[in-house]
Amino acid sequence: MFVCSCSIFKKVSEINLEADFVLAQEIAEEIKIEDLMKHLYVLSSDSLEGRETTKPGQKKAAEYIKNQFIKDGIYPTKTGEYYQKFNVSVTDFNRATLSLNNQKLELISDFYLFGNTHDTLISNADVVDVGFGIVDQQYDDYKNLDVKNKVVIIKEGLPPNINVSDSWENWRKKQKVATEKGALAVITVKKNYQSSIDRIAPFLLYPHMRMHKDVLSKATYIPNFCISKTTYLNYKKEPSLTASFSVDINYEAETENVLGYIEGSQYKDELLVISAHYDHIGFDNGEVCNGADDDGSGTVCLLSLAKAFSIAKQKGYDFKRSILFLAVSGEEKGLFGSRYYTDNPIYPLENTIADLNIDMVGRIDTIHTDMNYIYLIGSDKISMDLHNISEKVNQNYIKMDLDYRYNKDSDPNKFYYRSDHYNFAKNDIPVIFYFSGIHNDYHKPTDDFEKINFDKLHLTAKYVFFTAWELINRDKKLK
């Protein structure tokens, strides 16, 4: 495996490019900076609200990509659809409410809910204070108390000057006792509520997703609400206390990959996939994260490549192999879209010759000082022919500095496993992951349109185009 950083200093292994690159250079002129800018201006706008999977902004982005495929003459797949829909299971703690004595508490500032919790709706249940919620051989907080079909308030920690096992520090143990005694829910009084919020608020504020029907290993608990000592003392003064709460945090939602297709001729059953993820992370502390680079940059490259190949087709040029343009959702949640496609391929994976995956290619990272580089990841791991074609194309037509530092097996970032190409690679399909590296705006509200280097983006799009051109037009299969 090649592991030195800059390919410009190493000899390219001998391989012949078989495609007509005179025509390719003519068609490549259809990849225009103004198109890249036009598409990215839309996809990274505030109106798309960070394109979070299953959310309205992601749906708008999907519709934009689909309409662009239609406009540019890109056909749907053999299903007749541009969308490949799939479901995800969502856990969203924002969908929990709690009221004490009919006074609504505010999420985060007054309470939070955690744990793998039953969805439920309860009105005006009696609340019983059970101290520290401990039942031990010589100590019983539940003695002479009936908590069946009631809500229990439990103090976090251990009672002072009482000899009980340190295992009672574990909230799960206390909650297990409350459940066994028939309680409907637990309200835990935190020793340091603000410290807990500072630590876990990001986890609570943003929905968590998994592929639908993935097996869950965690147990499911009665609800456990957490409040501060101040809130507890305010209500402890009252002669009686009731709790009303709703927990509707688990639901199923639909998302979609967007697919466009151009059919080849001589080997039309063989397929090249060009992929990019169009989703992003949504909001960060109320600020929209537009994801201009991650991965608006790769998505607009994909759109421009699709247009260029479509123009070539309209001009009467036939490709030997077919192309699937695959814009996936759910990448930020765990490579969901590409996993769904490879688990449910529209075209047989055994006929898929390679995946060229474009993710974050619009910025200069914290390592380099000029734009004339690109990280290549995975190109030599399954097919040396793919690697050598990529090198030869660059040497002849692009002349970027190809940086392979993240291609090393020892890469601590493990980028090879962190974008959509990996779901193809694990199915033994050759891949190249095009990547320009991490910058200070990664996953922040500051990853904006104005910071994109469109000259770099344009050059990268052409590089992917020329590589794809060779792959779909050569006679020899990759080895």
ABEGO torsion letter per residue (X at the ends): XBABABAAABBBBBBBBABBAAAAAAAAAABBAAAAAAAAAAAABAAAGGGBBGBAAAAAAAAAAAAAAAAAGBBBBAAGBABBBBBBBBBBAAABBBBBGGBBBBBGAABBBBEBBBBBBBBGBBBBBAEAGBBBAABBAABGBBABGBBBBBBBEBBBGBBBBAAAABAAAAAAAAAAAGBABBBBBBABAAAAAAAAAAAAABBBBBBBGBBBABBBBBBBBBBBAAAAAAAAABABBBBBBBBBABBBBBBBBBBBBBBBAABAABBBBBBBBABBAEBBGGBBBAGAAOAAAAAAAAAAAAAAAAAAAAAGBBBABBBBBBBBBGAAAGGAAAAAAAABBABBAAABABBBBBBGAABBBAABABABBBBBBGAAAABAAAAAAAAAAAAAAAGBBBBAAAABAABAAGAAAABAAAAAAAAGBBBBBBBAEBBAABGBAABBAAABBAAAAAAAAAAAAAAAAAAAABABBBX
